């Protein structure tokens, strides 16, 4: 299972989102710090789920990081988030 697939699966399981887009932006960072051959080092996630209602931006980001887990987060160099309820 790719990192993209693992991110999608964990976020779907945790939040049952109405909208989930996981974009591998690694190629845009070729030659920069953290770039890994084969990609899957830089991601942008757009997610909308009722689970985020009432949470501030920091709490939403913490919830996403917790759902992904320390091991998967450690494999990712950059993770951009756009989160809404």
GUKOL-952161 format. One record per atom (N, C-alpha, C): residue number from 1; residue in three letters; atom name; x, y, z. Coordinates in steps of 0.001 Angstrom, whole numbers, plus 524288, in hexadecimal, padded with zeros to 5 digits. Each point is the difference from the previous one (the first is absolute). Layout:
<pts>
<resi = NUM resn = ALA name = CA xx = X yy = Y zz = Z>
...
</pts>
This chain:
<pts>
<resi = 1 resn = UNK name = N xx = 8034F yy = 7FB6B zz = 80000>
<resi = 1 resn = UNK name = CA xx = 7FCB1 yy = 80495 zz = 80000>
<resi = 1 resn = UNK name = C xx = 80382 yy = 804DC zz = 80000>
<resi = 2 resn = UNK name = N xx = 7FEEC yy = 803AD zz = 7FC9A>
<resi = 2 resn = UNK name = CA xx = 80321 yy = 804C6 zz = 7FFAB>
<resi = 2 resn = UNK name = C xx = 7FEDA yy = 80397 zz = 8049B>
<resi = 3 resn = UNK name = N xx = 80355 yy = 803E4 zz = 800CC>
<resi = 3 resn = UNK name = CA xx = 7FEF9 yy = 803D9 zz = 8041D>
<resi = 3 resn = UNK name = C xx = 7FAE3 yy = 802E3 zz = 7FEF1>
<resi = 4 resn = UNK name = N xx = 7FF1B yy = 8015C zz = 7FB15>
<resi = 4 resn = UNK name = CA xx = 7FB1D yy = 802AE zz = 7FEA4>
<resi = 4 resn = UNK name = C xx = 7FB58 yy = 7FCB5 zz = 801A2>
<resi = 5 resn = UNK name = N xx = 80014 yy = 7FB0B zz = 7FEC8>
<resi = 5 resn = UNK name = CA xx = 7FBBD yy = 7FC7F zz = 8016D>
<resi = 5 resn = UNK name = C xx = 7FF79 yy = 7FF73 zz = 805E6>
<resi = 6 resn = UNK name = N xx = 80463 yy = 7FFC7 zz = 802BD>
<resi = 6 resn = UNK name = CA xx = 7FFDA yy = 7FF97 zz = 805B4>
<resi = 6 resn = UNK name = C xx = 7FDAC yy = 804E9 zz = 80268>
<resi = 7 resn = UNK name = N xx = 80181 yy = 80493 zz = 7FDFA>
<resi = 7 resn = UNK name = CA xx = 7FDCE yy = 804EB zz = 801F3>
<resi = 7 resn = UNK name = C xx = 7FA1A yy = 80009 zz = 7FF26>
<resi = 8 resn = UNK name = N xx = 7FE51 yy = 7FEC4 zz = 7FB3F>
<resi = 8 resn = UNK name = CA xx = 7FA69 yy = 7FFF8 zz = 7FEC9>
<resi = 8 resn = UNK name = C xx = 7FD05 yy = 7FC3F zz = 80387>
<resi = 9 resn = UNK name = N xx = 801FA yy = 7FB45 zz = 800A3>
<resi = 9 resn = UNK name = CA xx = 7FD4D yy = 7FC13 zz = 80326>
<resi = 9 resn = UNK name = C xx = 7FF7A yy = 801AE zz = 805AE>
<resi = 10 resn = UNK name = N xx = 80436 yy = 80200 zz = 80236>
<resi = 10 resn = UNK name = CA xx = 7FFCE yy = 80188 zz = 80586>
<resi = 10 resn = UNK name = C xx = 7FC5C yy = 804A0 zz = 800E5>
<resi = 11 resn = UNK name = N xx = 80008 yy = 803BD zz = 7FC68>
<resi = 11 resn = UNK name = CA xx = 7FC92 yy = 8048B zz = 800A6>
<resi = 11 resn = UNK name = C xx = 7FA4B yy = 7FE8A zz = 7FF1F>
<resi = 12 resn = UNK name = N xx = 7FEEB yy = 7FC94 zz = 7FC48>
<resi = 12 resn = UNK name = CA xx = 7FA9A yy = 7FE2D zz = 7FF2E>
<resi = 12 resn = UNK name = C xx = 7FE0D yy = 7FD0D zz = 804CE>
<resi = 13 resn = UNK name = N xx = 80333 yy = 7FC94 zz = 8021A>
<resi = 13 resn = UNK name = CA xx = 7FE7F yy = 7FCF8 zz = 8049E>
<resi = 13 resn = UNK name = C xx = 7FEF8 yy = 80389 zz = 804B4>
<resi = 14 resn = UNK name = N xx = 80343 yy = 803EC zz = 800B1>
<resi = 14 resn = UNK name = CA xx = 7FFA2 yy = 80353 zz = 804A5>
<resi = 14 resn = UNK name = C xx = 7FB9E yy = 80406 zz = 7FFB1>
<resi = 15 resn = UNK name = N xx = 7FEFE yy = 80221 zz = 7FB4E>
<resi = 15 resn = UNK name = CA xx = 7FC8A yy = 8048F zz = 7FFA9>
<resi = 15 resn = UNK name = C xx = 7FB3F yy = 7FF64 zz = 7FC72>
<resi = 16 resn = UNK name = N xx = 7FFA0 yy = 7FBD8 zz = 7FCF4>
<resi = 16 resn = UNK name = CA xx = 7FBBE yy = 7FF48 zz = 7FC47>
<resi = 16 resn = UNK name = C xx = 7FEDF yy = 80526 zz = 7FD13>
<resi = 17 resn = UNK name = N xx = 803E3 yy = 80206 zz = 7FD44>
<resi = 17 resn = UNK name = CA xx = 7FF75 yy = 8052A zz = 7FD9A>
<resi = 17 resn = UNK name = C xx = 7FC2F yy = 8001C zz = 7FB60>
<resi = 18 resn = UNK name = N xx = 7FD96 yy = 80490 zz = 7FF53>
<resi = 18 resn = UNK name = CA xx = 7FCC9 yy = 800FE zz = 7FB63>
<resi = 18 resn = UNK name = C xx = 80380 yy = 8010D zz = 7FB50>
<resi = 19 resn = UNK name = N xx = 80488 yy = 80245 zz = 80113>
<resi = 19 resn = UNK name = CA xx = 803D2 yy = 80147 zz = 7FBF6>
<resi = 19 resn = UNK name = C xx = 8055D yy = 7FE72 zz = 801F8>
<resi = 20 resn = UNK name = N xx = 802EB yy = 7FD46 zz = 7FCBF>
<resi = 20 resn = UNK name = CA xx = 80566 yy = 7FEAC zz = 8014E>
<resi = 20 resn = UNK name = C xx = 80329 yy = 7FFD6 zz = 7FAF7>
<resi = 21 resn = UNK name = N xx = 803F3 yy = 80352 zz = 7FFC0>
<resi = 21 resn = UNK name = CA xx = 803A4 yy = 80007 zz = 7FBA2>
<resi = 21 resn = UNK name = C xx = 80585 yy = 7FFD1 zz = 8023C>
<resi = 22 resn = UNK name = N xx = 802FD yy = 7FC41 zz = 7FE4F>
<resi = 22 resn = UNK name = CA xx = 80578 yy = 7FF82 zz = 80198>
<resi = 22 resn = UNK name = C xx = 80342 yy = 80094 zz = 7FB0E>
<resi = 23 resn = UNK name = N xx = 8030D yy = 8042C zz = 7FFC2>
<resi = 23 resn = UNK name = CA xx = 80317 yy = 8012C zz = 7FB62>
<resi = 23 resn = UNK name = C xx = 805C6 yy = 7FF7A zz = 80154>
<resi = 24 resn = UNK name = N xx = 802B3 yy = 7FCBF zz = 7FCF2>
<resi = 24 resn = UNK name = CA xx = 805AB yy = 7FF5B zz = 80092>
<resi = 24 resn = UNK name = C xx = 80295 yy = 80478 zz = 7FCF9>
<resi = 25 resn = UNK name = N xx = 80236 yy = 803BC zz = 802D2>
<resi = 25 resn = UNK name = CA xx = 8028A yy = 8048C zz = 7FDA5>
<resi = 25 resn = UNK name = C xx = 805EF yy = 7FF6B zz = 7FFC8>
<resi = 26 resn = UNK name = N xx = 801E4 yy = 7FB57 zz = 800AF>
<resi = 26 resn = UNK name = CA xx = 8059A yy = 7FF0D zz = 8007B>
<resi = 26 resn = UNK name = C xx = 80315 yy = 801E8 zz = 7FB49>
<resi = 27 resn = UNK name = N xx = 7FE00 yy = 7FF23 zz = 7FB66>
<resi = 27 resn = UNK name = CA xx = 802ED yy = 80162 zz = 7FB4A>
<resi = 27 resn = UNK name = C xx = 80121 yy = 805D9 zz = 7FFC4>
<resi = 28 resn = UNK name = N xx = 7FC9B yy = 80326 zz = 80240>
<resi = 28 resn = UNK name = CA xx = 800DA yy = 805AA zz = 8002D>
<resi = 28 resn = UNK name = C xx = 804B1 yy = 80167 zz = 80369>
<resi = 29 resn = UNK name = N xx = 801CF yy = 7FC51 zz = 80338>
<resi = 29 resn = UNK name = CA xx = 80437 yy = 800FE zz = 803B9>
<resi = 29 resn = UNK name = C xx = 8050D yy = 7FD2E zz = 7FE96>
<resi = 30 resn = UNK name = N xx = 8003A yy = 7FE01 zz = 7FB3E>
<resi = 30 resn = UNK name = CA xx = 804BC yy = 7FD40 zz = 7FE3B>
<resi = 30 resn = UNK name = C xx = 804B4 yy = 8039C zz = 800BE>
<resi = 31 resn = UNK name = N xx = 80422 yy = 7FDED zz = 80269>
<resi = 31 resn = UNK name = CA xx = 804B9 yy = 80309 zz = 800E7>
<resi = 31 resn = UNK name = C xx = 7FFFC yy = 80309 zz = 80517>
<resi = 32 resn = UNK name = N xx = 7FBA0 yy = 80001 zz = 802BD>
<resi = 32 resn = UNK name = CA xx = 7FFA3 yy = 802C1 zz = 80504>
<resi = 32 resn = UNK name = C xx = 80091 yy = 7FC1D zz = 80481>
<resi = 33 resn = UNK name = N xx = 800B0 yy = 8021D zz = 8049A>
<resi = 33 resn = UNK name = CA xx = 80082 yy = 7FCBE zz = 804AD>
<resi = 33 resn = UNK name = C xx = 7FB39 yy = 7FC7E zz = 8009F>
<resi = 34 resn = UNK name = N xx = 800F6 yy = 7FB29 zz = 80164>
<resi = 34 resn = UNK name = CA xx = 7FBC5 yy = 7FC61 zz = 80113>
<resi = 34 resn = UNK name = C xx = 7FDEC yy = 7FD21 zz = 7FB51>
<resi = 35 resn = UNK name = N xx = 80182 yy = 80194 zz = 7FB4C>
<resi = 35 resn = UNK name = CA xx = 7FE25 yy = 7FD47 zz = 7FB59>
<resi = 35 resn = UNK name = C xx = 80222 yy = 7FA71 zz = 80002>
<resi = 36 resn = UNK name = N xx = 7FCA8 yy = 7FC4B zz = 7FE9A>
<resi = 36 resn = UNK name = CA xx = 8019A yy = 7FA8A zz = 7FFB5>
<resi = 36 resn = UNK name = C xx = 7FEF1 yy = 7FE0A zz = 7FA78>
<resi = 37 resn = UNK name = N xx = 803A9 yy = 7FD3C zz = 7FDBC>
<resi = 37 resn = UNK name = CA xx = 7FF0B yy = 7FDAC zz = 7FAE3>
<resi = 37 resn = UNK name = C xx = 7FB23 yy = 7FC9B zz = 80056>
<resi = 38 resn = UNK name = N xx = 7FCBB yy = 8006D zz = 7FC17>
<resi = 38 resn = UNK name = CA xx = 7FB23 yy = 7FD0A zz = 80003>
<resi = 38 resn = UNK name = C xx = 7FB79 yy = 80309 zz = 80249>
<resi = 39 resn = UNK name = N xx = 80116 yy = 80498 zz = 80220>
<resi = 39 resn = UNK name = CA xx = 7FBCC yy = 8034F zz = 80216>
<resi = 39 resn = UNK name = C xx = 7FE16 yy = 7FE46 zz = 8054E>
<resi = 40 resn = UNK name = N xx = 7FB44 yy = 8017F zz = 8011D>
<resi = 40 resn = UNK name = CA xx = 7FD51 yy = 7FEDD zz = 804E6>
<resi = 40 resn = UNK name = C xx = 802F0 yy = 80212 zz = 804CA>
<resi = 41 resn = UNK name = N xx = 8020A yy = 804BC zz = 7FF70>
<resi = 41 resn = UNK name = CA xx = 8029C yy = 8029C zz = 8045E>
<resi = 41 resn = UNK name = C xx = 7FD45 yy = 80517 zz = 8017D>
<resi = 42 resn = UNK name = N xx = 7FD41 yy = 80263 zz = 7FC5A>
<resi = 42 resn = UNK name = CA xx = 7FD52 yy = 80500 zz = 800CD>
<resi = 42 resn = UNK name = C xx = 7FA44 yy = 7FF5D zz = 7FE5D>
<resi = 43 resn = UNK name = N xx = 7FC75 yy = 8012E zz = 80392>
<resi = 43 resn = UNK name = CA xx = 7FA74 yy = 7FF45 zz = 7FEEC>
<resi = 43 resn = UNK name = C xx = 7FCDB yy = 804D8 zz = 80168>
<resi = 44 resn = UNK name = N xx = 7FB8F yy = 80080 zz = 7FD6C>
<resi = 44 resn = UNK name = CA xx = 7FC17 yy = 803CA zz = 801A6>
<resi = 44 resn = UNK name = C xx = 7FAD4 yy = 7FD16 zz = 80079>
<resi = 45 resn = UNK name = N xx = 7FD7C yy = 8008F zz = 8048F>
<resi = 45 resn = UNK name = CA xx = 7FB0B yy = 7FD6B zz = 80115>
<resi = 45 resn = UNK name = C xx = 7FBC6 yy = 80421 zz = 80090>
<resi = 46 resn = UNK name = N xx = 7FBBC yy = 7FF2C zz = 7FD32>
<resi = 46 resn = UNK name = CA xx = 7FB42 yy = 80322 zz = 800AD>
<resi = 46 resn = UNK name = C xx = 7FBE7 yy = 7FC4C zz = 80228>
<resi = 47 resn = UNK name = N xx = 7FDC5 yy = 80179 zz = 80473>
<resi = 47 resn = UNK name = CA xx = 7FC3E yy = 7FC88 zz = 80291>
<resi = 47 resn = UNK name = C xx = 7FB94 yy = 80339 zz = 80265>
<resi = 48 resn = UNK name = N xx = 7FB3E yy = 7FE03 zz = 7FF6A>
<resi = 48 resn = UNK name = CA xx = 7FB65 yy = 8025F zz = 8026D>
<resi = 48 resn = UNK name = C xx = 7FCED yy = 7FBB2 zz = 802B9>
<resi = 49 resn = UNK name = N xx = 7FF10 yy = 800B8 zz = 80512>
<resi = 49 resn = UNK name = CA xx = 7FD3F yy = 7FC08 zz = 80307>
<resi = 49 resn = UNK name = C xx = 7FD50 yy = 80285 zz = 804A0>
<resi = 50 resn = UNK name = N xx = 7FB80 yy = 7FDDB zz = 80171>
<resi = 50 resn = UNK name = CA xx = 7FD23 yy = 801F0 zz = 80488>
<resi = 50 resn = UNK name = C xx = 80336 yy = 7FF99 zz = 804FE>
<resi = 51 resn = UNK name = N xx = 803AA yy = 7FC5E zz = 8001B>
<resi = 51 resn = UNK name = CA xx = 80338 yy = 7FF2A zz = 804AE>
<resi = 51 resn = UNK name = C xx = 8032B yy = 804CE zz = 8017F>
<resi = 52 resn = UNK name = N xx = 800C1 yy = 8039F zz = 7FC5A>
<resi = 52 resn = UNK name = CA xx = 8031D yy = 804A6 zz = 80119>
<resi = 52 resn = UNK name = C xx = 7FCC6 yy = 8049A zz = 80206>
<resi = 53 resn = UNK name = N xx = 7FAEB yy = 7FF61 zz = 80035>
<resi = 53 resn = UNK name = CA xx = 7FC96 yy = 8043B zz = 801D9>
<resi = 53 resn = UNK name = C xx = 80177 yy = 8016F zz = 8059D>
<resi = 54 resn = UNK name = N xx = 80090 yy = 804F8 zz = 800FD>
<resi = 54 resn = UNK name = CA xx = 8012D yy = 801E7 zz = 8053B>
<resi = 54 resn = UNK name = C xx = 805C0 yy = 7FFCD zz = 8017B>
<resi = 55 resn = UNK name = N xx = 8034C yy = 7FDD5 zz = 7FC9B>
<resi = 55 resn = UNK name = CA xx = 80595 yy = 7FFBE zz = 80127>
<resi = 55 resn = UNK name = C xx = 802D1 yy = 8048F zz = 7FD5D>
<resi = 56 resn = UNK name = N xx = 803BC yy = 80240 zz = 802C2>
<resi = 56 resn = UNK name = CA xx = 8031D yy = 8041E zz = 7FD8B>
<resi = 56 resn = UNK name = C xx = 80408 yy = 7FD86 zz = 7FC5C>
<resi = 57 resn = UNK name = N xx = 802D6 yy = 8033D zz = 7FD2C>
<resi = 57 resn = UNK name = CA xx = 803B1 yy = 7FE19 zz = 7FC12>
<resi = 57 resn = UNK name = C xx = 8041A yy = 7FC5C zz = 8025E>
<resi = 58 resn = UNK name = N xx = 80217 yy = 80164 zz = 80477>
<resi = 58 resn = UNK name = CA xx = 8040E yy = 7FCC8 zz = 8026F>
<resi = 58 resn = UNK name = C xx = 7FDCA yy = 7FAB5 zz = 801A5>
<resi = 59 resn = UNK name = N xx = 7FB62 yy = 7FFFA zz = 80244>
<resi = 59 resn = UNK name = CA xx = 7FD8F yy = 7FB13 zz = 8019E>
<resi = 59 resn = UNK name = C xx = 7FED5 yy = 7FC87 zz = 7FB4A>
<resi = 60 resn = UNK name = N xx = 7FE66 yy = 8025C zz = 7FBAC>
<resi = 60 resn = UNK name = CA xx = 7FEFD yy = 7FD00 zz = 7FB3A>
<resi = 60 resn = UNK name = C xx = 80504 yy = 7FD7D zz = 7FDFE>
<resi = 61 resn = UNK name = N xx = 80431 yy = 802FB zz = 7FFEB>
<resi = 61 resn = UNK name = CA xx = 804FC yy = 7FDF0 zz = 7FE1E>
<resi = 61 resn = UNK name = C xx = 80205 yy = 7FBB0 zz = 8039F>
<resi = 62 resn = UNK name = N xx = 7FF68 yy = 800C3 zz = 8050B>
<resi = 62 resn = UNK name = CA xx = 801A5 yy = 7FBF1 zz = 803B9>
<resi = 62 resn = UNK name = C xx = 7FCDF yy = 7FB00 zz = 7FF3F>
<resi = 63 resn = UNK name = N xx = 7FAF2 yy = 8008D zz = 7FEFB>
<resi = 63 resn = UNK name = CA xx = 7FCAC yy = 7FB66 zz = 7FF29>
<resi = 63 resn = UNK name = C xx = 801B8 yy = 7FD09 zz = 7FB23>
<resi = 64 resn = UNK name = N xx = 8015D yy = 802D2 zz = 7FBF2>
<resi = 64 resn = UNK name = CA xx = 801D4 yy = 7FD78 zz = 7FB2C>
<resi = 64 resn = UNK name = C xx = 80527 yy = 7FD3A zz = 800F1>
<resi = 65 resn = UNK name = N xx = 803A1 yy = 8028D zz = 80293>
<resi = 65 resn = UNK name = CA xx = 8050F yy = 7FD87 zz = 80125>
<resi = 65 resn = UNK name = C xx = 7FF3E yy = 7FB27 zz = 80360>
<resi = 66 resn = UNK name = N xx = 7FC7C yy = 80037 zz = 803C7>
<resi = 66 resn = UNK name = CA xx = 7FEFB yy = 7FB79 zz = 80356>
<resi = 66 resn = UNK name = C xx = 7FDB1 yy = 7FB88 zz = 7FCCC>
<resi = 67 resn = UNK name = N xx = 7FC79 yy = 80144 zz = 7FC6E>
<resi = 67 resn = UNK name = CA xx = 7FD98 yy = 7FBF6 zz = 7FCBA>
<resi = 67 resn = UNK name = C xx = 803FF yy = 7FD73 zz = 7FC60>
<resi = 68 resn = UNK name = N xx = 803A1 yy = 80309 zz = 7FE13>
<resi = 68 resn = UNK name = CA xx = 8040C yy = 7FDD1 zz = 7FC90>
<resi = 68 resn = UNK name = C xx = 803D4 yy = 7FCA2 zz = 802FE>
<resi = 69 resn = UNK name = N xx = 8011D yy = 80176 zz = 804CC>
<resi = 69 resn = UNK name = CA xx = 803A2 yy = 7FD04 zz = 80337>
<resi = 69 resn = UNK name = C xx = 8058D yy = 801F3 zz = 7FF73>
<resi = 70 resn = UNK name = N xx = 80300 yy = 7FF7A zz = 80431>
<resi = 70 resn = UNK name = CA xx = 8055F yy = 801F1 zz = 80028>
<resi = 70 resn = UNK name = C xx = 80371 yy = 7FDA3 zz = 7FBC2>
<resi = 71 resn = UNK name = N xx = 7FF4F yy = 7FAEF zz = 7FEF8>
<resi = 71 resn = UNK name = CA xx = 8035E yy = 7FD63 zz = 7FC31>
<resi = 71 resn = UNK name = C xx = 7FF41 yy = 8023E zz = 7FA88>
<resi = 72 resn = UNK name = N xx = 7FB19 yy = 800AE zz = 7FE68>
<resi = 72 resn = UNK name = CA xx = 7FEF3 yy = 80208 zz = 7FAC1>
<resi = 72 resn = UNK name = C xx = 80190 yy = 805BB zz = 7FFA0>
<resi = 73 resn = UNK name = N xx = 7FED7 yy = 80313 zz = 803F4>
<resi = 73 resn = UNK name = CA xx = 80184 yy = 8058B zz = 7FFF9>
<resi = 73 resn = UNK name = C xx = 805F1 yy = 80079 zz = 7FF8F>
<resi = 74 resn = UNK name = N xx = 802E3 yy = 7FC83 zz = 80287>
<resi = 74 resn = UNK name = CA xx = 805B6 yy = 8002D zz = 7FFC8>
<resi = 74 resn = UNK name = C xx = 8021C yy = 7FED7 zz = 7FA87>
<resi = 75 resn = UNK name = N xx = 7FD03 yy = 7FD4E zz = 7FCC4>
<resi = 75 resn = UNK name = CA xx = 801A2 yy = 7FEBD zz = 7FAAD>
<resi = 75 resn = UNK name = C xx = 7FF11 yy = 80483 zz = 7FC33>
<resi = 76 resn = UNK name = N xx = 7FD01 yy = 803D2 zz = 8019A>
<resi = 76 resn = UNK name = CA xx = 7FE70 yy = 80456 zz = 7FC9E>
<resi = 76 resn = UNK name = C xx = 80353 yy = 804C2 zz = 80144>
<resi = 77 resn = UNK name = N xx = 8024E yy = 80265 zz = 7FC02>
<resi = 77 resn = UNK name = CA xx = 8032B yy = 804A5 zz = 800E1>
<resi = 77 resn = UNK name = C xx = 7FC9C yy = 804D3 zz = 800BE>
<resi = 78 resn = UNK name = N xx = 7FBD9 yy = 8008E zz = 7FCE9>
<resi = 78 resn = UNK name = CA xx = 7FCA5 yy = 8049D zz = 80050>
<resi = 78 resn = UNK name = C xx = 7FA57 yy = 7FE5B zz = 7FF44>
<resi = 79 resn = UNK name = N xx = 7FC93 yy = 80235 zz = 8034B>
<resi = 79 resn = UNK name = CA xx = 7FA70 yy = 7FED6 zz = 7FFC3>
<resi = 79 resn = UNK name = C xx = 7FCF5 yy = 8050C zz = 80085>
<resi = 80 resn = UNK name = N xx = 7FDC4 yy = 801C0 zz = 7FBB3>
<resi = 80 resn = UNK name = CA xx = 7FCA8 yy = 804A0 zz = 8000D>
<resi = 80 resn = UNK name = C xx = 7FA61 yy = 7FE45 zz = 800D3>
<resi = 81 resn = UNK name = N xx = 7FD18 yy = 80300 zz = 80315>
<resi = 81 resn = UNK name = CA xx = 7FAA8 yy = 7FE93 zz = 80140>
<resi = 81 resn = UNK name = C xx = 7FC35 yy = 80472 zz = 7FEF4>
<resi = 82 resn = UNK name = N xx = 7FBA2 yy = 7FEB1 zz = 7FD8C>
<resi = 82 resn = UNK name = CA xx = 7FB83 yy = 80378 zz = 7FF80>
<resi = 82 resn = UNK name = C xx = 7FB74 yy = 7FD05 zz = 8025B>
<resi = 83 resn = UNK name = N xx = 7FE1E yy = 801D2 zz = 80487>
<resi = 83 resn = UNK name = CA xx = 7FC37 yy = 7FD12 zz = 80311>
<resi = 83 resn = UNK name = C xx = 7FB12 yy = 80349 zz = 800E6>
<resi = 84 resn = UNK name = N xx = 7FB74 yy = 7FD90 zz = 7FF33>
<resi = 84 resn = UNK name = CA xx = 7FB14 yy = 802B3 zz = 80129>
<resi = 84 resn = UNK name = C xx = 7FC13 yy = 7FC18 zz = 80217>
<resi = 85 resn = UNK name = N xx = 7FBF3 yy = 8021C zz = 80292>
<resi = 85 resn = UNK name = CA xx = 7FBEF yy = 7FC88 zz = 80203>
<resi = 85 resn = UNK name = C xx = 7FB6D yy = 7FFDE zz = 7FC48>
</pts>
